[in-house]
Amino acid sequence: MDINYVCRHCDVEVGSIKQNDCSLDVLGFHQLTDEERQSMLEYKHDGTIEVKTICEDCHEAMERTPSYHELDTFIQ
């Protein structure tokens, strides 16, 4: 099972980890609240976990334009 990190705004793949390289507890997923897990983690049918994160480009755009924080997506 792989863990794929994907930007929640532009859907670019930020990185991935092979599950056998580390456990979910080492990644800190056990510290997330149920609400955080629902918004950040998506379990795919093939056993892959997709983690919603923010890529560097979107992070920089949000720093330049703080009103973007109010939007789910701001990439047109």
mmCIF file of the N, C-alpha and C atoms, coordinates in Angstrom:
data_MODEL
# 
_entry.id   MODEL 
# 
loop_
_atom_site.group_PDB 
_atom_site.id 
_atom_site.type_symbol 
_atom_site.label_atom_id 
_atom_site.label_alt_id 
_atom_site.label_comp_id 
_atom_site.label_asym_id 
_atom_site.label_entity_id 
_atom_site.label_seq_id 
_atom_site.pdbx_PDB_ins_code 
_atom_site.Cartn_x 
_atom_site.Cartn_y 
_atom_site.Cartn_z 
_atom_site.occupancy 
_atom_site.B_iso_or_equiv 
_atom_site.pdbx_formal_charge 
_atom_site.auth_seq_id 
_atom_site.auth_comp_id 
_atom_site.auth_asym_id 
_atom_site.auth_atom_id 
_atom_site.pdbx_PDB_model_num 
ATOM 1   N N  . MET A 1 1  ? 0.843   -1.171 0.000   1.00 0.00 ? 1  MET A N  1 
ATOM 2   C CA . MET A 1 1  ? 0.000   0.000  0.000   1.00 0.00 ? 1  MET A CA 1 
ATOM 3   C C  . MET A 1 1  ? 0.894   1.241  0.000   1.00 0.00 ? 1  MET A C  1 
ATOM 4   N N  . ASP A 1 2  ? 0.550   2.205  -0.858  1.00 0.00 ? 2  ASP A N  1 
ATOM 5   C CA . ASP A 1 2  ? 1.292   3.449  -0.948  1.00 0.00 ? 2  ASP A CA 1 
ATOM 6   C C  . ASP A 1 2  ? 0.513   4.576  -0.294  1.00 0.00 ? 2  ASP A C  1 
ATOM 7   N N  . ILE A 1 3  ? 1.231   5.609  0.096   1.00 0.00 ? 3  ILE A N  1 
ATOM 8   C CA . ILE A 1 3  ? 0.627   6.835  0.604   1.00 0.00 ? 3  ILE A CA 1 
ATOM 9   C C  . ILE A 1 3  ? 1.040   7.942  -0.348  1.00 0.00 ? 3  ILE A C  1 
ATOM 10  N N  . ASN A 1 4  ? 0.070   8.561  -1.007  1.00 0.00 ? 4  ASN A N  1 
ATOM 11  C CA . ASN A 1 4  ? 0.341   9.612  -1.976  1.00 0.00 ? 4  ASN A CA 1 
ATOM 12  C C  . ASN A 1 4  ? -0.105  10.955 -1.409  1.00 0.00 ? 4  ASN A C  1 
ATOM 13  N N  . TYR A 1 5  ? 0.787   11.930 -1.477  1.00 0.00 ? 5  TYR A N  1 
ATOM 14  C CA . TYR A 1 5  ? 0.475   13.282 -1.033  1.00 0.00 ? 5  TYR A CA 1 
ATOM 15  C C  . TYR A 1 5  ? 0.118   14.109 -2.264  1.00 0.00 ? 5  TYR A C  1 
ATOM 16  N N  . VAL A 1 6  ? -1.088  14.708 -2.248  1.00 0.00 ? 6  VAL A N  1 
ATOM 17  C CA . VAL A 1 6  ? -1.622  15.435 -3.398  1.00 0.00 ? 6  VAL A CA 1 
ATOM 18  C C  . VAL A 1 6  ? -2.099  16.806 -2.926  1.00 0.00 ? 6  VAL A C  1 
ATOM 19  N N  . CYS A 1 7  ? -1.808  17.841 -3.696  1.00 0.00 ? 7  CYS A N  1 
ATOM 20  C CA . CYS A 1 7  ? -2.243  19.186 -3.341  1.00 0.00 ? 7  CYS A CA 1 
ATOM 21  C C  . CYS A 1 7  ? -3.762  19.276 -3.412  1.00 0.00 ? 7  CYS A C  1 
ATOM 22  N N  . ARG A 1 8  ? -4.369  19.784 -2.364  1.00 0.00 ? 8  ARG A N  1 
ATOM 23  C CA . ARG A 1 8  ? -5.826  19.903 -2.301  1.00 0.00 ? 8  ARG A CA 1 
ATOM 24  C C  . ARG A 1 8  ? -6.366  20.977 -3.230  1.00 0.00 ? 8  ARG A C  1 
ATOM 25  N N  . HIS A 1 9  ? -5.506  21.861 -3.729  1.00 0.00 ? 9  HIS A N  1 
ATOM 26  C CA . HIS A 1 9  ? -5.955  22.965 -4.573  1.00 0.00 ? 9  HIS A CA 1 
ATOM 27  C C  . HIS A 1 9  ? -5.746  22.706 -6.064  1.00 0.00 ? 9  HIS A C  1 
ATOM 28  N N  . CYS A 1 10 ? -4.597  22.162 -6.436  1.00 0.00 ? 10 CYS A N  1 
ATOM 29  C CA . CYS A 1 10 ? -4.294  21.990 -7.864  1.00 0.00 ? 10 CYS A CA 1 
ATOM 30  C C  . CYS A 1 10 ? -4.136  20.538 -8.289  1.00 0.00 ? 10 CYS A C  1 
ATOM 31  N N  . ASP A 1 11 ? -4.262  19.595 -7.354  1.00 0.00 ? 11 ASP A N  1 
ATOM 32  C CA . ASP A 1 11 ? -4.184  18.150 -7.614  1.00 0.00 ? 11 ASP A CA 1 
ATOM 33  C C  . ASP A 1 11 ? -2.826  17.665 -8.114  1.00 0.00 ? 11 ASP A C  1 
ATOM 34  N N  . VAL A 1 12 ? -1.773  18.445 -7.941  1.00 0.00 ? 12 VAL A N  1 
ATOM 35  C CA . VAL A 1 12 ? -0.441  17.977 -8.324  1.00 0.00 ? 12 VAL A CA 1 
ATOM 36  C C  . VAL A 1 12 ? 0.053   17.003 -7.251  1.00 0.00 ? 12 VAL A C  1 
ATOM 37  N N  . GLU A 1 13 ? 0.744   15.949 -7.675  1.00 0.00 ? 13 GLU A N  1 
ATOM 38  C CA . GLU A 1 13 ? 1.298   14.993 -6.719  1.00 0.00 ? 13 GLU A CA 1 
ATOM 39  C C  . GLU A 1 13 ? 2.547   15.601 -6.089  1.00 0.00 ? 13 GLU A C  1 
ATOM 40  N N  . VAL A 1 14 ? 2.537   15.710 -4.772  1.00 0.00 ? 14 VAL A N  1 
ATOM 41  C CA . VAL A 1 14 ? 3.638   16.314 -4.035  1.00 0.00 ? 14 VAL A CA 1 
ATOM 42  C C  . VAL A 1 14 ? 4.702   15.267 -3.704  1.00 0.00 ? 14 VAL A C  1 
ATOM 43  N N  . GLY A 1 15 ? 4.283   14.037 -3.437  1.00 0.00 ? 15 GLY A N  1 
ATOM 44  C CA . GLY A 1 15 ? 5.217   12.971 -3.119  1.00 0.00 ? 15 GLY A CA 1 
ATOM 45  C C  . GLY A 1 15 ? 4.474   11.701 -2.766  1.00 0.00 ? 15 GLY A C  1 
ATOM 46  N N  . SER A 1 16 ? 5.227   10.639 -2.511  1.00 0.00 ? 16 SER A N  1 
ATOM 47  C CA . SER A 1 16 ? 4.608   9.379  -2.119  1.00 0.00 ? 16 SER A CA 1 
ATOM 48  C C  . SER A 1 16 ? 5.573   8.594  -1.237  1.00 0.00 ? 16 SER A C  1 
ATOM 49  N N  . ILE A 1 17 ? 4.979   7.707  -0.444  1.00 0.00 ? 17 ILE A N  1 
ATOM 50  C CA . ILE A 1 17 ? 5.736   6.857  0.468   1.00 0.00 ? 17 ILE A CA 1 
ATOM 51  C C  . ILE A 1 17 ? 5.212   5.442  0.310   1.00 0.00 ? 17 ILE A C  1 
ATOM 52  N N  . LYS A 1 18 ? 6.113   4.501  0.268   1.00 0.00 ? 18 LYS A N  1 
ATOM 53  C CA . LYS A 1 18 ? 5.725   3.092  0.273   1.00 0.00 ? 18 LYS A CA 1 
ATOM 54  C C  . LYS A 1 18 ? 5.362   2.717  1.704   1.00 0.00 ? 18 LYS A C  1 
ATOM 55  N N  . GLN A 1 19 ? 4.223   2.096  1.889   1.00 0.00 ? 19 GLN A N  1 
ATOM 56  C CA . GLN A 1 19 ? 3.727   1.766  3.228   1.00 0.00 ? 19 GLN A CA 1 
ATOM 57  C C  . GLN A 1 19 ? 4.728   0.938  4.015   1.00 0.00 ? 19 GLN A C  1 
ATOM 58  N N  . ASN A 1 20 ? 5.451   0.057  3.367   1.00 0.00 ? 20 ASN A N  1 
ATOM 59  C CA . ASN A 1 20 ? 6.383   -0.784 4.113   1.00 0.00 ? 20 ASN A CA 1 
ATOM 60  C C  . ASN A 1 20 ? 7.613   -0.011 4.589   1.00 0.00 ? 20 ASN A C  1 
ATOM 61  N N  . ASP A 1 21 ? 7.758   1.261  4.166   1.00 0.00 ? 21 ASP A N  1 
ATOM 62  C CA . ASP A 1 21 ? 8.861   2.091  4.647   1.00 0.00 ? 21 ASP A CA 1 
ATOM 63  C C  . ASP A 1 21 ? 8.593   2.651  6.035   1.00 0.00 ? 21 ASP A C  1 
ATOM 64  N N  . CYS A 1 22 ? 7.319   2.820  6.393   1.00 0.00 ? 22 CYS A N  1 
ATOM 65  C CA . CYS A 1 22 ? 6.978   3.353  7.711   1.00 0.00 ? 22 CYS A CA 1 
ATOM 66  C C  . CYS A 1 22 ? 5.513   3.041  8.024   1.00 0.00 ? 22 CYS A C  1 
ATOM 67  N N  . SER A 1 23 ? 5.153   3.199  9.287   1.00 0.00 ? 23 SER A N  1 
ATOM 68  C CA . SER A 1 23 ? 3.775   2.924  9.697   1.00 0.00 ? 23 SER A CA 1 
ATOM 69  C C  . SER A 1 23 ? 2.974   4.225  9.734   1.00 0.00 ? 23 SER A C  1 
ATOM 70  N N  . LEU A 1 24 ? 1.656   4.091  9.758   1.00 0.00 ? 24 LEU A N  1 
ATOM 71  C CA . LEU A 1 24 ? 0.785   5.259  9.828   1.00 0.00 ? 24 LEU A CA 1 
ATOM 72  C C  . LEU A 1 24 ? 0.997   6.025  11.132  1.00 0.00 ? 24 LEU A C  1 
ATOM 73  N N  . ASP A 1 25 ? 1.321   5.324  12.204  1.00 0.00 ? 25 ASP A N  1 
ATOM 74  C CA . ASP A 1 25 ? 1.578   5.991  13.476  1.00 0.00 ? 25 ASP A CA 1 
ATOM 75  C C  . ASP A 1 25 ? 2.828   6.862  13.413  1.00 0.00 ? 25 ASP A C  1 
ATOM 76  N N  . VAL A 1 26 ? 3.852   6.400  12.713  1.00 0.00 ? 26 VAL A N  1 
ATOM 77  C CA . VAL A 1 26 ? 5.076   7.188  12.567  1.00 0.00 ? 26 VAL A CA 1 
ATOM 78  C C  . VAL A 1 26 ? 4.784   8.485  11.817  1.00 0.00 ? 26 VAL A C  1 
ATOM 79  N N  . LEU A 1 27 ? 3.848   8.447  10.873  1.00 0.00 ? 27 LEU A N  1 
ATOM 80  C CA . LEU A 1 27 ? 3.482   9.637  10.106  1.00 0.00 ? 27 LEU A CA 1 
ATOM 81  C C  . LEU A 1 27 ? 2.588   10.581 10.902  1.00 0.00 ? 27 LEU A C  1 
ATOM 82  N N  . GLY A 1 28 ? 2.071   10.138 12.036  1.00 0.00 ? 28 GLY A N  1 
ATOM 83  C CA . GLY A 1 28 ? 1.272   10.995 12.894  1.00 0.00 ? 28 GLY A CA 1 
ATOM 84  C C  . GLY A 1 28 ? -0.204  11.013 12.581  1.00 0.00 ? 28 GLY A C  1 
ATOM 85  N N  . PHE A 1 29 ? -0.679  10.130 11.716  1.00 0.00 ? 29 PHE A N  1 
ATOM 86  C CA . PHE A 1 29 ? -2.100  10.117 11.366  1.00 0.00 ? 29 PHE A CA 1 
ATOM 87  C C  . PHE A 1 29 ? -2.979  9.814  12.582  1.00 0.00 ? 29 PHE A C  1 
ATOM 88  N N  . HIS A 1 30 ? -2.449  9.093  13.547  1.00 0.00 ? 30 HIS A N  1 
ATOM 89  C CA . HIS A 1 30 ? -3.224  8.760  14.749  1.00 0.00 ? 30 HIS A CA 1 
ATOM 90  C C  . HIS A 1 30 ? -3.523  9.995  15.602  1.00 0.00 ? 30 HIS A C  1 
ATOM 91  N N  . GLN A 1 31 ? -2.803  11.091 15.375  1.00 0.00 ? 31 GLN A N  1 
ATOM 92  C CA . GLN A 1 31 ? -3.013  12.310 16.147  1.00 0.00 ? 31 GLN A CA 1 
ATOM 93  C C  . GLN A 1 31 ? -4.101  13.204 15.549  1.00 0.00 ? 31 GLN A C  1 
ATOM 94  N N  . LEU A 1 32 ? -4.564  12.879 14.343  1.00 0.00 ? 32 LEU A N  1 
ATOM 95  C CA . LEU A 1 32 ? -5.607  13.670 13.702  1.00 0.00 ? 32 LEU A CA 1 
ATOM 96  C C  . LEU A 1 32 ? -6.964  13.407 14.350  1.00 0.00 ? 32 LEU A C  1 
ATOM 97  N N  . THR A 1 33 ? -7.787  14.442 14.398  1.00 0.00 ? 33 THR A N  1 
ATOM 98  C CA . THR A 1 33 ? -9.160  14.256 14.858  1.00 0.00 ? 33 THR A CA 1 
ATOM 99  C C  . THR A 1 33 ? -9.944  13.570 13.745  1.00 0.00 ? 33 THR A C  1 
ATOM 100 N N  . ASP A 1 34 ? -11.130 13.084 14.058  1.00 0.00 ? 34 ASP A N  1 
ATOM 101 C CA . ASP A 1 34 ? -11.965 12.447 13.036  1.00 0.00 ? 34 ASP A CA 1 
ATOM 102 C C  . ASP A 1 34 ? -12.274 13.419 11.900  1.00 0.00 ? 34 ASP A C  1 
ATOM 103 N N  . GLU A 1 35 ? -12.536 14.665 12.241  1.00 0.00 ? 35 GLU A N  1 
ATOM 104 C CA . GLU A 1 35 ? -12.833 15.676 11.231  1.00 0.00 ? 35 GLU A CA 1 
ATOM 105 C C  . GLU A 1 35 ? -11.623 15.922 10.328  1.00 0.00 ? 35 GLU A C  1 
ATOM 106 N N  . GLU A 1 36 ? -10.441 15.987 10.907  1.00 0.00 ? 36 GLU A N  1 
ATOM 107 C CA . GLU A 1 36 ? -9.219  16.182 10.124  1.00 0.00 ? 36 GLU A CA 1 
ATOM 108 C C  . GLU A 1 36 ? -8.964  14.980 9.210   1.00 0.00 ? 36 GLU A C  1 
ATOM 109 N N  . ARG A 1 37 ? -9.195  13.792 9.717   1.00 0.00 ? 37 ARG A N  1 
ATOM 110 C CA . ARG A 1 37 ? -9.017  12.590 8.896   1.00 0.00 ? 37 ARG A CA 1 
ATOM 111 C C  . ARG A 1 37 ? -9.951  12.597 7.697   1.00 0.00 ? 37 ARG A C  1 
ATOM 112 N N  . GLN A 1 38 ? -11.211 12.997 7.919   1.00 0.00 ? 38 GLN A N  1 
ATOM 113 C CA . GLN A 1 38 ? -12.171 13.032 6.818   1.00 0.00 ? 38 GLN A CA 1 
ATOM 114 C C  . GLN A 1 38 ? -11.765 14.036 5.754   1.00 0.00 ? 38 GLN A C  1 
ATOM 115 N N  . SER A 1 39 ? -11.219 15.171 6.162   1.00 0.00 ? 39 SER A N  1 
ATOM 116 C CA . SER A 1 39 ? -10.870 16.204 5.185   1.00 0.00 ? 39 SER A CA 1 
ATOM 117 C C  . SER A 1 39 ? -9.508  15.985 4.537   1.00 0.00 ? 39 SER A C  1 
ATOM 118 N N  . MET A 1 40 ? -8.622  15.248 5.205   1.00 0.00 ? 40 MET A N  1 
ATOM 119 C CA . MET A 1 40 ? -7.259  15.107 4.693   1.00 0.00 ? 40 MET A CA 1 
ATOM 120 C C  . MET A 1 40 ? -6.937  13.752 4.080   1.00 0.00 ? 40 MET A C  1 
ATOM 121 N N  . LEU A 1 41 ? -7.608  12.696 4.517   1.00 0.00 ? 41 LEU A N  1 
ATOM 122 C CA . LEU A 1 41 ? -7.250  11.348 4.076   1.00 0.00 ? 41 LEU A CA 1 
ATOM 123 C C  . LEU A 1 41 ? -8.360  10.752 3.222   1.00 0.00 ? 41 LEU A C  1 
ATOM 124 N N  . GLU A 1 42 ? -7.949  10.153 2.110   1.00 0.00 ? 42 GLU A N  1 
ATOM 125 C CA . GLU A 1 42 ? -8.903  9.437  1.260   1.00 0.00 ? 42 GLU A CA 1 
ATOM 126 C C  . GLU A 1 42 ? -8.338  8.055  0.987   1.00 0.00 ? 42 GLU A C  1 
ATOM 127 N N  . TYR A 1 43 ? -9.118  7.050  1.325   1.00 0.00 ? 43 TYR A N  1 
ATOM 128 C CA . TYR A 1 43 ? -8.702  5.659  1.140   1.00 0.00 ? 43 TYR A CA 1 
ATOM 129 C C  . TYR A 1 43 ? -9.232  5.167  -0.201  1.00 0.00 ? 43 TYR A C  1 
ATOM 130 N N  . LYS A 1 44 ? -8.324  4.809  -1.103  1.00 0.00 ? 44 LYS A N  1 
ATOM 131 C CA . LYS A 1 44 ? -8.683  4.362  -2.446  1.00 0.00 ? 44 LYS A CA 1 
ATOM 132 C C  . LYS A 1 44 ? -9.001  2.867  -2.438  1.00 0.00 ? 44 LYS A C  1 
ATOM 133 N N  . HIS A 1 45 ? -9.690  2.397  -3.484  1.00 0.00 ? 45 HIS A N  1 
ATOM 134 C CA . HIS A 1 45 ? -10.094 0.989  -3.588  1.00 0.00 ? 45 HIS A CA 1 
ATOM 135 C C  . HIS A 1 45 ? -8.899  0.034  -3.664  1.00 0.00 ? 45 HIS A C  1 
ATOM 136 N N  . ASP A 1 46 ? -7.778  0.509  -4.201  1.00 0.00 ? 46 ASP A N  1 
ATOM 137 C CA . ASP A 1 46 ? -6.599  -0.351 -4.325  1.00 0.00 ? 46 ASP A CA 1 
ATOM 138 C C  . ASP A 1 46 ? -5.749  -0.388 -3.056  1.00 0.00 ? 46 ASP A C  1 
ATOM 139 N N  . GLY A 1 47 ? -6.237  0.258  -1.976  1.00 0.00 ? 47 GLY A N  1 
ATOM 140 C CA . GLY A 1 47 ? -5.511  0.256  -0.719  1.00 0.00 ? 47 GLY A CA 1 
ATOM 141 C C  . GLY A 1 47 ? -4.596  1.451  -0.535  1.00 0.00 ? 47 GLY A C  1 
ATOM 142 N N  . THR A 1 48 ? -4.482  2.277  -1.544  1.00 0.00 ? 48 THR A N  1 
ATOM 143 C CA . THR A 1 48 ? -3.654  3.473  -1.460  1.00 0.00 ? 48 THR A CA 1 
ATOM 144 C C  . THR A 1 48 ? -4.351  4.524  -0.605  1.00 0.00 ? 48 THR A C  1 
ATOM 145 N N  . ILE A 1 49 ? -3.559  5.259  0.155   1.00 0.00 ? 49 ILE A N  1 
ATOM 146 C CA . ILE A 1 49 ? -4.086  6.378  0.938   1.00 0.00 ? 49 ILE A CA 1 
ATOM 147 C C  . ILE A 1 49 ? -3.639  7.665  0.254   1.00 0.00 ? 49 ILE A C  1 
ATOM 148 N N  . GLU A 1 50 ? -4.588  8.563  -0.003  1.00 0.00 ? 50 GLU A N  1 
ATOM 149 C CA . GLU A 1 50 ? -4.271  9.861  -0.581  1.00 0.00 ? 50 GLU A CA 1 
ATOM 150 C C  . GLU A 1 50 ? -4.398  10.901 0.521   1.00 0.00 ? 50 GLU A C  1 
ATOM 151 N N  . VAL A 1 51 ? -3.314  11.638 0.747   1.00 0.00 ? 51 VAL A N  1 
ATOM 152 C CA . VAL A 1 51 ? -3.279  12.669 1.775   1.00 0.00 ? 51 VAL A CA 1 
ATOM 153 C C  . VAL A 1 51 ? -3.358  14.027 1.078   1.00 0.00 ? 51 VAL A C  1 
ATOM 154 N N  . LYS A 1 52 ? -4.377  14.796 1.448   1.00 0.00 ? 52 LYS A N  1 
ATOM 155 C CA . LYS A 1 52 ? -4.537  16.134 0.880   1.00 0.00 ? 52 LYS A CA 1 
ATOM 156 C C  . LYS A 1 52 ? -3.616  17.091 1.630   1.00 0.00 ? 52 LYS A C  1 
ATOM 157 N N  . THR A 1 53 ? -2.751  17.774 0.883   1.00 0.00 ? 53 THR A N  1 
ATOM 158 C CA . THR A 1 53 ? -1.792  18.704 1.448   1.00 0.00 ? 53 THR A CA 1 
ATOM 159 C C  . THR A 1 53 ? -1.790  19.956 0.580   1.00 0.00 ? 53 THR A C  1 
ATOM 160 N N  . ILE A 1 54 ? -0.813  20.808 0.710   1.00 0.00 ? 54 ILE A N  1 
ATOM 161 C CA . ILE A 1 54 ? -0.701  22.007 -0.121  1.00 0.00 ? 54 ILE A CA 1 
ATOM 162 C C  . ILE A 1 54 ? 0.698   22.041 -0.714  1.00 0.00 ? 54 ILE A C  1 
ATOM 163 N N  . CYS A 1 55 ? 0.790   22.172 -2.035  1.00 0.00 ? 55 CYS A N  1 
ATOM 164 C CA . CYS A 1 55 ? 2.095   22.227 -2.704  1.00 0.00 ? 55 CYS A CA 1 
ATOM 165 C C  . CYS A 1 55 ? 2.735   23.608 -2.486  1.00 0.00 ? 55 CYS A C  1 
ATOM 166 N N  . GLU A 1 56 ? 4.006   23.709 -2.799  1.00 0.00 ? 56 GLU A N  1 
ATOM 167 C CA . GLU A 1 56 ? 4.735   24.957 -2.603  1.00 0.00 ? 56 GLU A CA 1 
ATOM 168 C C  . GLU A 1 56 ? 4.139   26.104 -3.413  1.00 0.00 ? 56 GLU A C  1 
ATOM 169 N N  . ASP A 1 57 ? 3.749   25.837 -4.666  1.00 0.00 ? 57 ASP A N  1 
ATOM 170 C CA . ASP A 1 57 ? 3.209   26.897 -5.517  1.00 0.00 ? 57 ASP A CA 1 
ATOM 171 C C  . ASP A 1 57 ? 1.911   27.461 -4.941  1.00 0.00 ? 57 ASP A C  1 
ATOM 172 N N  . CYS A 1 58 ? 1.020   26.590 -4.501  1.00 0.00 ? 58 CYS A N  1 
ATOM 173 C CA . CYS A 1 58 ? -0.249  27.044 -3.930  1.00 0.00 ? 58 CYS A CA 1 
ATOM 174 C C  . CYS A 1 58 ? -0.017  27.739 -2.591  1.00 0.00 ? 58 CYS A C  1 
ATOM 175 N N  . HIS A 1 59 ? 0.923   27.245 -1.820  1.00 0.00 ? 59 HIS A N  1 
ATOM 176 C CA . HIS A 1 59 ? 1.250   27.885 -0.545  1.00 0.00 ? 59 HIS A CA 1 
ATOM 177 C C  . HIS A 1 59 ? 1.742   29.316 -0.780  1.00 0.00 ? 59 HIS A C  1 
ATOM 178 N N  . GLU A 1 60 ? 2.628   29.487 -1.741  1.00 0.00 ? 60 GLU A N  1 
ATOM 179 C CA . GLU A 1 60 ? 3.141   30.821 -2.058  1.00 0.00 ? 60 GLU A CA 1 
ATOM 180 C C  . GLU A 1 60 ? 2.022   31.730 -2.554  1.00 0.00 ? 60 GLU A C  1 
ATOM 181 N N  . ALA A 1 61 ? 1.127   31.199 -3.385  1.00 0.00 ? 61 ALA A N  1 
ATOM 182 C CA . ALA A 1 61 ? 0.003   31.991 -3.888  1.00 0.00 ? 61 ALA A CA 1 
ATOM 183 C C  . ALA A 1 61 ? -0.895  32.430 -2.732  1.00 0.00 ? 61 ALA A C  1 
ATOM 184 N N  . MET A 1 62 ? -1.089  31.554 -1.760  1.00 0.00 ? 62 MET A N  1 
ATOM 185 C CA . MET A 1 62 ? -1.922  31.892 -0.613  1.00 0.00 ? 62 MET A CA 1 
ATOM 186 C C  . MET A 1 62 ? -1.255  32.926 0.287   1.00 0.00 ? 62 MET A C  1 
ATOM 187 N N  . GLU A 1 63 ? 0.060   32.891 0.354   1.00 0.00 ? 63 GLU A N  1 
ATOM 188 C CA . GLU A 1 63 ? 0.768   33.915 1.131   1.00 0.00 ? 63 GLU A CA 1 
ATOM 189 C C  . GLU A 1 63 ? 0.661   35.282 0.462   1.00 0.00 ? 63 GLU A C  1 
ATOM 190 N N  . ARG A 1 64 ? 0.733   35.298 -0.867  1.00 0.00 ? 64 ARG A N  1 
ATOM 191 C CA . ARG A 1 64 ? 0.637   36.559 -1.609  1.00 0.00 ? 64 ARG A CA 1 
ATOM 192 C C  . ARG A 1 64 ? -0.775  37.125 -1.590  1.00 0.00 ? 64 ARG A C  1 
ATOM 193 N N  . THR A 1 65 ? -1.777  36.233 -1.592  1.00 0.00 ? 65 THR A N  1 
ATOM 194 C CA . THR A 1 65 ? -3.171  36.644 -1.647  1.00 0.00 ? 65 THR A CA 1 
ATOM 195 C C  . THR A 1 65 ? -3.935  35.924 -0.535  1.00 0.00 ? 65 THR A C  1 
ATOM 196 N N  . PRO A 1 66 ? -3.941  36.499 0.664   1.00 0.00 ? 66 PRO A N  1 
ATOM 197 C CA . PRO A 1 66 ? -4.570  35.833 1.811   1.00 0.00 ? 66 PRO A CA 1 
ATOM 198 C C  . PRO A 1 66 ? -6.051  35.496 1.619   1.00 0.00 ? 66 PRO A C  1 
ATOM 199 N N  . SER A 1 67 ? -6.754  36.206 0.772   1.00 0.00 ? 67 SER A N  1 
ATOM 200 C CA . SER A 1 67 ? -8.175  35.898 0.559   1.00 0.00 ? 67 SER A CA 1 
ATOM 201 C C  . SER A 1 67 ? -8.377  34.515 -0.063  1.00 0.00 ? 67 SER A C  1 
ATOM 202 N N  . TYR A 1 68 ? -7.334  33.928 -0.650  1.00 0.00 ? 68 TYR A N  1 
ATOM 203 C CA . TYR A 1 68 ? -7.428  32.571 -1.206  1.00 0.00 ? 68 TYR A CA 1 
ATOM 204 C C  . TYR A 1 68 ? -7.741  31.533 -0.121  1.00 0.00 ? 68 TYR A C  1 
ATOM 205 N N  . HIS A 1 69 ? -7.402  31.831 1.135   1.00 0.00 ? 69 HIS A N  1 
ATOM 206 C CA . HIS A 1 69 ? -7.667  30.891 2.222   1.00 0.00 ? 69 HIS A CA 1 
ATOM 207 C C  . HIS A 1 69 ? -9.156  30.614 2.370   1.00 0.00 ? 69 HIS A C  1 
ATOM 208 N N  . GLU A 1 70 ? -9.994  31.509 1.891   1.00 0.00 ? 70 GLU A N  1 
ATOM 209 C CA . GLU A 1 70 ? -11.435 31.349 2.000   1.00 0.00 ? 70 GLU A CA 1 
ATOM 210 C C  . GLU A 1 70 ? -11.997 30.399 0.940   1.00 0.00 ? 70 GLU A C  1 
ATOM 211 N N  . LEU A 1 71 ? -11.205 30.078 -0.065  1.00 0.00 ? 71 LEU A N  1 
ATOM 212 C CA . LEU A 1 71 ? -11.655 29.282 -1.202  1.00 0.00 ? 71 LEU A CA 1 
ATOM 213 C C  . LEU A 1 71 ? -11.160 27.846 -1.125  1.00 0.00 ? 71 LEU A C  1 
ATOM 214 N N  . ASP A 1 72 ? -11.968 26.896 -1.617  1.00 0.00 ? 72 ASP A N  1 
ATOM 215 C CA . ASP A 1 72 ? -11.516 25.516 -1.720  1.00 0.00 ? 72 ASP A CA 1 
ATOM 216 C C  . ASP A 1 72 ? -10.505 25.367 -2.838  1.00 0.00 ? 72 ASP A C  1 
ATOM 217 N N  . THR A 1 73 ? -10.805 25.998 -3.969  1.00 0.00 ? 73 THR A N  1 
ATOM 218 C CA . THR A 1 73 ? -9.865  26.005 -5.095  1.00 0.00 ? 73 THR A CA 1 
ATOM 219 C C  . THR A 1 73 ? -9.768  27.426 -5.624  1.00 0.00 ? 73 THR A C  1 
ATOM 220 N N  . PHE A 1 74 ? -8.574  27.801 -6.004  1.00 0.00 ? 74 PHE A N  1 
ATOM 221 C CA . PHE A 1 74 ? -8.382  29.132 -6.561  1.00 0.00 ? 74 PHE A CA 1 
ATOM 222 C C  . PHE A 1 74 ? -7.596  29.077 -7.864  1.00 0.00 ? 74 PHE A C  1 
ATOM 223 N N  . ILE A 1 75 ? -7.218  27.891 -8.290  1.00 0.00 ? 75 ILE A N  1 
ATOM 224 C CA . ILE A 1 75 ? -6.523  27.708 -9.549  1.00 0.00 ? 75 ILE A CA 1 
ATOM 225 C C  . ILE A 1 75 ? -7.570  27.619 -10.648 1.00 0.00 ? 75 ILE A C  1 
ATOM 226 N N  . GLN A 1 76 ? -7.487  28.483 -11.614 1.00 0.00 ? 76 GLN A N  1 
ATOM 227 C CA . GLN A 1 76 ? -8.462  28.502 -12.719 1.00 0.00 ? 76 GLN A CA 1 
ATOM 228 C C  . GLN A 1 76 ? -7.947  27.716 -13.908 1.00 0.00 ? 76 GLN A C  1 
# 
